[in-house]
Amino acid sequence: MSLKLNVALIRSARAAAAGLALALLSVPSVSVGANVGPIMDPVIQPYPAYFDSGRPITEQPIAVPAGKSLLVPLTASDADGDPLRWIAAAGNPRIIPGLIQKAPALKLTVDYGSGTGEMVFLLFKDLAPNTVRNIIGLVNAHYYDGLKFHRIIQKFMAQGGDKAGTGSGVPPFQSDDEFNPSAIFTGRGQLAMANSGDDTNGTQFFVTFAPQRHLDFQHTIFGQLVRGWDTLANIESKGTPGGTPTETVTITKAEMIMDQQDAVLRLGAAPSNLVPWKGFVTVRCYDDRGGYFTRAFEPLSEADTSNSRPYLTPIPDFYANPGQHVQIPLRGIDLEGDVIYYAAAYADFFPPGEEIPFNADINGRVVTVSPKSPFEGPVNIKVGVSAVADYSGWNAGWDTQIVRICYGEQPITGVGRNVGGQANVPIAGALVANFAHPDATRTPGTFGAKINWGDGSDLTDGVISQPYANKVFYVTGNHTYTVPGQFPITVTVTSDKGLRQKVEAYANIAP
């Protein structure tokens, strides 16, 4: 089942000046009293029927798959520039509304050959926090300025963010997927990470031109276009079936901005096999002077024919004593409630003839790893979930993760240390993290560290020391930021026994 939303404008006004509001119904704004600017009528887009631009807005449906969700942009404006606050309510308990507002906003200025335009995206720091953290750092570093949308396919997407300009460039870092049932490819103008397989996100991203349900839980969705639909259409017009644009499309500038007026409606529909039903979803925005404006939608149910692939919830690393049997519980999520299948395999390479020092078996959704004899070091197991019992290979139907067991190791307790500095002035020996290890006999030489400085530069080695007679270790590094701003620092601490823990900090760089 899914929903169709037909837009119906509901008159609203400030309670203190209803008469004035009624006089202004011919324009999409409401203004009241001195020093109070108008609030523009929220414009609800995109619509899956957007290809038919000749249809009136009130006749264009929005499809919301039952048991799933749709991200609907909400835009408004206030003549005084006041921040706006949004609320949403549903008149039918089968409709589940939520709002993303006052979120980080990414603005792209794009030259598409025949003109220039801007696009503004709200970023989903609650749904994909690590991805948004990385993207903000890259934007602050001007990483995307001058890069191309190198691949554009009409009715599909535009892909960019590669320094090589071809899509084959090697990213300076990789990060894991972040999937959420509230973010699937049911809309238009959705911002998502490109990848070369599970958990290989780097710097490349794409923007959708239409719903792409076959990509559900294969790519991390981390933002939604709220302004710049004409720019998106112009970018799409440069697309070809093979993806090579007919004209060069360049991101001339990427920047983080304050957007306190727009929001994204996270609209979910509970599973239902009932006959079509009706109800209302109402959104309202307020300024800080008591003004508001309201818009409502009337949902209709219909059959949904798409089926999202299942995905695994994140699995942490495990720590075990030498020789200890370890059980790894797997949890897959399938939005349709279909039967799902689990699989596991060795992720480490063992040369022909070399004995594998452990056994790995899967029973249902539990993987058991049993060492043949006590040893210390890492064991890597690849696990996956799929809706199809095809064990011939890890095809696109499988969502996979690499799970590590660290035998003879214990986790650290780490604290990030923020860094200060000045653009184009080298930072030497900057303290970026402290960590403690339970084993008092460990020395700095048994650990390693890689530092991601958050500006798109290559990772560097951290220096680990223990300057005081305690269990606390220091991680320091050298770097030069070329522009001012705030950048996320990620320190990955490793050990000879398989440890790989991340510690986070920030760099605040002055001009």
Backbone hydrogen bonds, N-H to C=O, Kabsch-Sander energy under -0.5 kcal/mol:
donor,donor_aa,acceptor,acceptor_aa,energy
2,S,302,E,-3.6
3,L,64,V,-1.8
4,K,300,L,-2.8
5,L,62,I,-0.8
6,N,4,K,-0.6
6,N,298,E,-1.8
7,V,5,L,-0.6
8,A,296,A,-2.5
10,I,294,T,-0.5
11,R,9,L,-0.5
17,A,14,R,-1.7
18,A,15,A,-0.6
21,A,17,A,-1.9
22,L,18,A,-2.3
23,A,19,G,-1.5
24,L,20,L,-0.8
24,L,21,A,-1.1
25,L,22,L,-1.2
27,V,24,L,-2.0
29,S,24,L,-0.6
29,S,27,V,-2.2
30,V,39,I,-0.8
36,V,33,G,-1.0
37,G,35,N,-0.6
39,I,30,V,-1.3
40,M,38,P,-0.6
40,M,77,S,-2.8
41,D,28,P,-2.1
43,V,75,T,-1.3
44,I,42,P,-0.6
45,Q,43,V,-0.7
45,Q,73,P,-1.0
49,A,61,P,-0.7
50,Y,47,Y,-1.9
52,D,49,A,-1.7
53,S,51,F,-1.4
55,R,52,D,-1.6
59,E,56,P,-1.8
60,Q,57,I,-1.5
64,V,3,L,-1.7
66,A,1,M,-5.1
67,G,269,A,-5.1
68,K,65,P,-2.1
70,L,267,L,-2.2
72,V,70,L,-0.7
72,V,265,L,-2.9
74,L,263,A,-3.0
75,T,43,V,-0.7
79,A,38,P,-1.7
81,G,78,D,-2.0
84,L,260,Q,-3.1
85,R,286,Y,-2.4
87,I,284,R,-2.1
89,A,282,T,-2.2
91,G,280,F,-3.5
95,I,92,N,-2.2
96,I,268,G,-3.4
98,G,266,R,-1.0
100,I,264,V,-2.5
101,Q,99,L,-0.5
102,K,262,D,-0.7
105,A,257,I,-1.0
106,L,121,F,-2.7
107,K,255,E,-3.1
108,L,106,L,-0.5
108,L,119,M,-2.8
109,T,253,K,-3.0
110,V,108,L,-0.6
110,V,117,G,-3.2
111,D,250,T,-2.9
112,Y,110,V,-0.6
112,Y,115,G,-2.3
114,S,112,Y,-1.4
117,G,110,V,-2.2
119,M,108,L,-2.2
120,V,227,R,-2.6
121,F,106,L,-2.9
122,L,224,Q,-2.4
123,L,104,P,-3.1
124,F,222,F,-2.5
125,K,123,L,-1.3
128,A,124,F,-2.8
132,V,128,A,-2.4
133,R,129,P,-2.2
134,N,130,N,-2.2
135,I,131,T,-2.6
136,I,132,V,-2.6
137,G,133,R,-1.6
138,L,134,N,-2.1
139,V,135,I,-2.7
140,N,136,I,-2.7
141,A,137,G,-1.4
142,H,139,V,-1.9
143,Y,138,L,-2.5
145,D,142,H,-0.6
146,G,251,I,-3.6
147,L,144,Y,-2.1
149,F,249,V,-2.7
150,H,148,K,-1.1
150,H,159,Q,-0.6
151,R,159,Q,-1.6
152,I,243,G,-2.8
153,I,157,M,-2.6
156,F,153,I,-1.9
157,M,153,I,-1.0
158,A,207,V,-2.0
159,Q,151,R,-3.3
160,G,205,F,-2.5
161,G,148,K,-0.8
163,K,161,G,-0.5
165,G,162,D,-1.1
175,S,201,N,-2.1
183,A,180,N,-2.3
186,T,184,I,-2.1
189,G,208,T,-2.1
191,L,223,G,-2.7
192,A,190,Q,-0.5
192,A,206,F,-2.5
193,M,220,T,-2.3
194,A,204,Q,-1.8
200,T,197,G,-1.1
201,N,175,S,-1.9
202,G,194,A,-0.6
205,F,160,G,-2.3
206,F,192,A,-2.7
207,V,158,A,-2.2
208,T,190,Q,-1.8
209,F,156,F,-2.4
210,A,156,F,-0.7
212,Q,185,F,-1.1
215,L,212,Q,-2.3
216,D,213,R,-1.5
218,Q,215,L,-2.3
219,H,215,L,-1.0
222,F,191,L,-2.5
222,F,220,T,-0.6
223,G,191,L,-1.3
224,Q,122,L,-2.1
225,L,189,G,-2.9
226,V,120,V,-3.1
227,R,120,V,-1.5
232,L,228,G,-2.1
233,A,229,W,-2.2
234,N,230,D,-2.1
235,I,231,T,-2.4
236,E,232,L,-2.4
237,S,233,A,-1.8
238,K,235,I,-1.5
239,G,236,E,-2.2
240,T,152,I,-2.1
243,G,240,T,-1.0
246,T,238,K,-2.4
250,T,111,D,-2.8
250,T,248,T,-0.6
251,I,147,L,-3.4
252,T,109,T,-1.7
252,T,250,T,-1.1
253,K,109,T,-1.5
255,E,107,K,-2.2
257,I,105,A,-2.4
259,D,257,I,-0.7
260,Q,258,M,-0.5
263,A,74,L,-2.6
264,V,100,I,-2.4
265,L,72,V,-3.4
266,R,98,G,-3.1
266,R,264,V,-0.6
267,L,70,L,-2.9
267,L,265,L,-1.0
268,G,96,I,-2.8
268,G,266,R,-0.6
269,A,65,P,-0.5
269,A,68,K,-1.7
270,A,94,R,-3.2
279,G,299,P,-0.6
281,V,297,F,-2.2
282,T,89,A,-3.0
283,V,295,R,-2.9
284,R,87,I,-2.2
285,C,293,F,-2.1
286,Y,85,R,-2.7
287,D,291,G,-2.0
290,G,287,D,-0.9
293,F,285,C,-1.6
295,R,283,V,-2.5
296,A,8,A,-1.4
297,F,281,V,-2.7
298,E,6,N,-1.9
300,L,4,K,-1.9
301,S,277,W,-0.6
302,E,2,S,-2.8
309,R,216,D,-0.5
311,Y,333,I,-1.8
313,T,331,R,-2.4
318,F,404,R,-2.7
320,A,406,C,-2.0
324,Q,321,N,-2.3
326,V,369,V,-2.4
328,I,367,V,-3.5
330,L,365,R,-3.0
333,I,311,Y,-2.8
337,G,334,D,-1.5
341,Y,386,S,-3.4
343,A,384,G,-1.8
345,A,382,K,-2.2
347,A,380,N,-2.3
348,D,380,N,-0.8
354,E,351,P,-2.3
359,N,370,S,-2.7
361,D,368,T,-2.5
363,N,366,V,-2.7
365,R,363,N,-0.6
366,V,363,N,-1.4
367,V,328,I,-2.4
368,T,361,D,-3.3
369,V,326,V,-3.0
369,V,367,V,-0.5
370,S,359,N,-3.1
370,S,368,T,-0.5
372,K,357,P,-2.6
373,S,357,P,-0.7
377,G,407,Y,-2.1
379,V,405,I,-2.0
381,I,379,V,-0.5
381,I,403,V,-3.1
382,K,345,A,-2.7
383,V,381,I,-0.6
383,V,401,Q,-2.6
384,G,343,A,-2.2
385,V,399,D,-1.7
386,S,341,Y,-2.2
390,D,388,V,-2.2
391,Y,389,A,-0.7
395,N,393,G,-1.8
398,W,395,N,-2.1
399,D,385,V,-2.2
400,T,398,W,-0.6
401,Q,383,V,-2.2
403,V,381,I,-3.3
403,V,401,Q,-0.6
405,I,379,V,-2.7
406,C,318,F,-3.1
407,Y,377,G,-2.5
407,Y,405,I,-0.8
408,G,320,A,-3.2
409,E,320,A,-0.6
409,E,406,C,-1.1
413,T,436,A,-2.1
414,G,412,I,-0.5
415,V,434,N,-2.9
417,R,432,V,-2.6
418,N,416,G,-0.5
419,V,506,Y,-2.8
421,G,508,N,-1.4
423,A,510,A,-2.9
424,N,481,Y,-4.1
425,V,422,Q,-1.9
427,I,479,H,-3.5
428,A,426,P,-0.7
430,A,477,G,-2.5
432,V,430,A,-0.6
432,V,475,V,-2.6
433,A,475,V,-1.3
434,N,415,V,-2.4
435,F,473,F,-2.0
436,A,413,T,-2.1
437,H,471,K,-0.9
440,A,438,P,-0.8
442,R,439,D,-1.5
446,T,443,T,-2.0
447,F,444,P,-1.7
448,G,494,T,-2.3
450,K,492,T,-1.9
451,I,460,T,-3.2
452,N,450,K,-0.5
452,N,490,T,-2.9
453,W,451,I,-0.7
459,L,172,P,-0.5
460,T,451,I,-1.9
462,G,449,A,-2.7
463,V,476,T,-3.1
464,I,462,G,-0.5
465,S,474,Y,-2.1
470,N,468,Y,-2.4
473,F,435,F,-3.5
474,Y,465,S,-3.0
475,V,433,A,-2.7
476,T,463,V,-2.3
476,T,474,Y,-0.5
477,G,430,A,-1.6
479,H,427,I,-2.1
485,G,509,I,-2.2
487,F,507,A,-2.3
489,I,505,A,-2.7
490,T,452,N,-2.4
491,V,503,V,-3.2
492,T,450,K,-2.7
492,T,490,T,-0.5
493,V,491,V,-0.7
493,V,501,Q,-3.2
494,T,448,G,-2.7
495,S,499,L,-1.1
496,D,446,T,-1.4
498,G,495,S,-1.5
501,Q,493,V,-2.0
503,V,491,V,-2.6
505,A,489,I,-2.5
507,A,487,F,-2.8
508,N,419,V,-3.1
509,I,485,G,-2.9
509,I,507,A,-0.6
510,A,421,G,-2.9
510,A,508,N,-0.5
